[in-house]
């Protein structure tokens, strides 16, 4: 199945999807950037990201959703297979859970050489309140068989990637699928899902990078062997090079980001602020453990920030630090640590697909 990443670069070669390059952004990358939007970092002042500001990544076209005709198939290694309509699903017990989702390729454009794909800088993230039915509830009703190993989720979005025609599909191990906080969501921030966020139904997997939360969900299949679809076996892998089979991308690595202080220069986004007291603030999150510490770097000196309690175990937490800004040029940075002991690196470890980037953010500011 691994049909991609086979072309070598030369002085005249235009890089293709997934291929590293040190050249300028390609027309294809700019096209992807126009379709997939990021969250402005100033939106981190809000506990919950409005749907229109939350990051969006779609591999193919956004399917046309029709709640009246939509149905979900649940089958495979279960005692009872059935089709479920949205109206019936909304009668089942529901939960609302705040979840921070981050794209696995967030920060890819900052790597050198740069893997050619969606050219995220830092803003491929957002936190929303998702409402829906716990997946474990429906799997329990179906009766998962003892020899089941994974659950495969298939969306309605269809296209070609890496030369493979496909519907977007991913799987979860049974133990992850049966978690009480994995939800089949039909609501976002108290309203029905917007089209770009998976209307009428999507999967939300707290703690995992966004590729696991399949949108426009059409079928759930319980299987007894590992799923080998493109998005599982080829895409979303940590690889050293194009021939490396790699390891799967799963949970979100520890990360913090700062709301850029002051005001921006319109084109460069360079920050300018007046001298005097300023409250530095941002958000930190991890899919592997609770955030236990955030440090703010001011010209290379690290100071512990104040942490606030998050809205939920998989929602970002706010941090703040007062700073008396003195005139001149300064570099600000932030780094977080979680309960597993993992800390953001000062230098990013490069990988072939540009996944799981959580290097320390650095912001240059000019204080007038």
C-alpha positions in Angstrom: 0.0 0.0 0.0 2.9 2.4 0.6 2.9 4.1 -2.8 4.0 7.6 -1.7 7.1 9.5 -1.0 9.2 7.9 -3.8 10.3 10.9 -5.8 13.7 12.4 -5.1 14.4 16.1 -5.1 16.6 17.8 -7.7 17.3 21.4 -8.6 14.4 21.4 -11.0 12.1 19.0 -9.1 8.8 20.2 -7.7 8.2 18.4 -4.4 5.1 16.3 -4.0 3.0 15.5 -0.9 5.0 14.3 2.0 8.4 14.9 0.4 10.7 17.2 2.4 11.9 20.4 0.8 13.9 23.5 1.7 12.3 25.5 -1.0 9.5 28.1 -0.8 5.9 27.1 -0.2 4.4 25.3 -3.2 1.2 26.2 -4.9 -0.3 23.0 -3.6 0.6 23.9 0.0 -1.0 27.3 -0.4 -4.1 25.7 -1.8 -4.3 23.5 1.3 -3.8 26.4 3.5 -6.7 28.2 1.9 -9.0 25.3 2.5 -7.8 24.4 6.1 -7.8 27.3 8.5 -6.0 27.7 11.8 -7.1 29.3 15.1 -5.8 32.8 15.7 -3.6 32.7 18.8 -5.6 35.5 20.4 -8.5 33.2 20.6 -6.8 31.4 23.4 -8.1 34.1 25.7 -11.3 32.1 25.6 -11.9 28.9 27.5 -14.0 27.6 24.6 -13.1 28.3 20.9 -16.0 29.5 18.8 -16.7 27.1 15.9 -15.6 29.6 13.3 -12.2 30.1 15.0 -11.5 26.4 15.8 -8.9 24.9 13.5 -10.2 22.9 10.5 -8.5 20.1 8.5 -10.3 18.2 5.7 -8.4 15.7 3.6 -11.0 15.6 0.8 -14.3 17.6 0.0 -16.8 18.4 2.7 -19.7 16.0 2.2 -23.2 17.3 1.8 -25.0 16.3 5.0 -28.7 15.5 5.3 -29.8 14.6 8.8 -33.1 13.2 7.6 -31.6 10.5 5.4 -28.4 10.0 7.4 -27.8 6.6 9.1 -25.0 5.0 11.0 -24.1 1.3 10.4 -22.7 -0.6 13.4 -21.5 -4.1 12.4 -18.6 -6.5 12.4 -17.6 -8.6 15.4 -20.7 -7.8 17.4 -23.7 -9.8 18.6 -26.2 -7.4 17.0 -25.6 -5.3 13.8 -28.0 -2.5 13.1 -28.5 0.9 11.4 -29.2 3.9 13.5 -30.9 7.2 12.5 -29.9 10.5 13.9 -33.3 11.1 15.6 -33.0 7.8 17.4 -29.4 8.5 18.4 -30.4 11.8 20.0 -32.8 9.9 22.3 -29.9 7.9 23.8 -28.1 9.2 27.0 -25.8 12.1 26.1 -22.8 13.8 27.6 -21.1 17.2 27.0 -17.3 17.2 27.3 -14.7 20.0 26.7 -11.9 18.7 24.6 -8.8 20.3 23.1 -8.1 18.9 19.6 -4.8 19.5 17.9 -3.8 18.6 14.3 -1.0 16.0 14.3 0.9 18.1 11.8 0.7 21.4 13.7 4.0 23.2 13.4 5.1 21.3 10.3 6.0 24.4 8.3 8.7 25.3 10.9 10.7 22.1 10.2 13.8 22.1 8.1 13.6 20.5 5.6 9.8 21.0 5.5 7.5 18.0 4.7 5.2 19.2 1.9 1.7 19.0 3.2 -0.7 21.3 5.1 1.7 24.1 6.2 0.6 24.7 9.7 2.6 27.2 11.8 1.4 26.9 15.4 -2.3 27.5 15.3 -3.8 24.0 14.3 -5.6 23.7 17.6 -8.9 24.6 19.4 -11.1 23.7 22.3 -14.8 23.0 22.0 -17.6 21.5 24.1 -18.8 18.4 22.3 -22.3 16.9 22.9 -23.3 13.4 21.9 -23.6 9.7 22.9 -20.7 7.8 24.5 -19.3 5.3 22.0 -19.0 2.7 24.8 -22.8 2.9 25.3 -23.5 1.9 21.7 -20.8 -0.8 21.6 -22.3 -2.3 24.7 -25.7 -2.4 23.1 -24.2 -4.1 20.0 -22.3 -6.6 22.2 -18.6 -6.7 21.3 -17.3 -10.2 20.7 -14.4 -11.5 22.8 -12.0 -11.8 19.8 -12.5 -8.1 18.8 -9.3 -6.1 18.7 -10.1 -2.7 17.1 -13.0 -0.5 16.0 -12.9 1.1 12.5 -14.6 4.4 11.9 -15.4 5.5 8.3 -16.5 8.9 7.2 -18.5 10.0 4.2 -15.6 12.1 2.8 -14.0 10.4 -0.3 -10.9 11.1 -2.3 -7.5 9.9 -3.5 -4.4 10.2 -1.3 -1.0 8.6 -2.0 -2.6 7.1 -5.2 -5.2 5.3 -3.1 -8.9 5.9 -3.6 -10.6 5.8 -0.2 -13.1 7.0 2.3 -11.4 8.6 5.2 -11.2 5.8 7.9 -9.3 5.3 11.1 -9.3 2.7 13.9 -9.0 2.6 17.7 -7.9 -0.3 19.9 -10.9 -1.7 21.8 -9.6 -0.4 25.1 -9.6 3.2 23.7 -13.0 2.8 22.1 -14.5 1.6 25.3 -13.4 4.7 27.3 -16.4 6.5 28.8 -15.3 9.9 27.4 -15.0 8.9 23.7 -18.2 10.4 22.1 -20.2 10.3 18.9 -20.9 14.1 18.8 -23.8 15.8 17.1 -23.3 19.1 18.9 -20.5 21.6 19.2 -20.6 24.5 21.7 -24.3 24.0 22.3 -25.3 24.0 18.6 -25.5 21.4 15.9 -22.2 20.5 14.2 -21.2 23.0 11.4 -20.6 21.3 8.1 -16.8 21.7 8.3 -16.7 20.1 11.7 -18.5 16.9 10.7 -22.2 17.5 10.4 -24.3 15.6 11.2 -22.2 13.2 13.3 -18.5 12.8 14.1 -16.2 10.9 16.5 -14.3 12.8 19.2 -11.4 11.0 20.9 -10.1 13.1 23.8 -6.4 13.1 24.2 -5.6 11.9 20.7 -4.4 14.1 17.8 -7.3 15.2 15.6 -6.8 12.6 12.9 -8.5 10.0 15.2 -11.7 12.0 15.5 -13.3 10.9 12.2 -15.8 13.4 10.8 -19.0 12.8 8.8 -19.2 9.4 10.4 -21.1 6.8 8.4 -20.1 3.4 9.8 -18.5 1.7 12.8 -17.1 -1.8 12.3 -15.7 -3.9 15.1 -12.8 -6.0 13.7 -10.6 -8.9 14.9 -7.4 -7.9 13.0 -5.5 -4.7 12.7 -6.9 -2.2 10.3 -4.5 -1.5 7.4 -6.3 1.4 5.7 -4.2 4.2 4.2 -4.8 6.7 7.0 -3.8 4.1 9.6 -0.9 2.2 8.0 0.7 4.9 5.8 -0.3 8.3 6.9 0.1 9.6 10.5 3.3 7.8 11.3 6.5 8.9 13.0 9.1 8.0 10.4 12.8 8.7 10.2 12.8 8.5 6.4 10.5 7.5 3.5 11.4 3.8 3.8 10.9 3.6 7.5 7.6 1.8 8.5 7.5 4.1 11.5 5.3 4.1 14.6 1.7 5.3 14.8 0.8 8.8 15.9 -1.6 8.6 18.8 -1.9 10.9 21.8 -1.1 14.6 21.9 2.3 15.5 23.2 2.7 18.1 25.9 2.4 21.7 24.5 1.9 25.3 25.5 1.3 28.4 23.5 1.4 32.1 24.4 -1.1 34.7 23.3 1.2 37.1 21.4 1.3 40.3 23.6 0.9 43.9 22.4 -0.2 44.7 18.8 1.0 43.2 15.5 2.6 44.8 12.4 -0.1 43.9 9.8 2.1 42.0 7.3 4.9 40.4 9.4 2.9 40.0 12.6 5.9 41.3 14.6 4.8 42.3 18.1 5.0 45.8 19.5 4.0 46.9 23.1 4.6 49.8 25.4 6.9 49.6 28.4 5.4 48.8 31.7 3.3 46.0 33.3 1.8 43.4 31.0 0.1 40.1 31.8 1.5 37.3 29.7 -1.0 34.5 29.2 -1.6 31.3 27.2 -2.8 27.8 27.3 -1.2 24.4 27.9 -2.4 20.9 27.2 -1.4 17.2 26.9 -3.1 14.0 25.9 -0.8 11.9 28.0 -1.2 13.5 31.5 -2.3 16.5 33.4 -0.3 19.7 32.9 1.7 20.2 36.0 4.0 23.2 35.2 4.4 26.0 32.7 7.5 28.1 32.5 7.9 31.4 30.7 11.2 32.3 29.2 12.1 36.0 29.1 15.4 36.6 27.3 16.5 33.1 28.2 15.6 33.1 31.9 12.7 30.8 32.9 10.1 31.8 35.4 7.2 29.6 36.7 3.8 30.8 35.6 0.5 30.5 37.5 -1.7 27.6 36.3 -5.5 27.7 36.4 -7.7 24.6 36.7 -8.9 23.2 33.3 -12.5 22.7 32.4 -11.9 19.0 32.0 -9.1 16.4 32.0 -8.7 16.8 28.2 -9.2 20.6 27.9 -6.4 23.1 27.9 -5.6 25.1 31.0 -4.9 28.8 31.2 -1.6 30.1 32.5 -0.5 33.7 33.4 2.6 35.6 34.3 2.9 39.3 35.1 5.9 41.0 33.4 7.3 44.5 33.6 8.4 45.1 30.0 11.5 47.3 29.6 12.3 49.2 26.4 14.2 47.2 23.8 14.0 43.9 21.9 13.1 40.8 23.9 12.4 37.1 23.2 9.5 35.4 25.0 9.0 31.7 25.2 6.9 29.1 27.1 7.3 25.5 27.8 5.0 23.0 29.7 5.5 19.8 31.6 2.9 17.1 32.3 2.3 14.5 35.0 4.3 11.9 33.0 7.4 14.1 33.3 7.4 15.0 29.6 8.6 18.5 28.9 8.5 20.4 25.6 11.9 20.3 23.8 13.9 23.4 23.0 14.8 22.0 19.6 12.3 20.0 17.5 13.0 16.4 16.7 12.5 16.1 12.9 10.4 13.3 11.4 9.5 12.6 7.8 5.8 13.4 7.8 6.2 16.4 10.2 4.1 14.9 13.0 3.8 15.6 16.7 5.7 18.9 16.7 5.8 20.4 20.2 8.9 22.5 20.2 9.0 25.6 22.5 7.2 28.6 21.0 9.4 31.7 20.7 8.0 35.3 20.2 10.1 38.3 19.4 8.7 41.6 20.8 9.8 45.2 20.6 9.0 47.3 23.7 8.7 51.0 23.0 
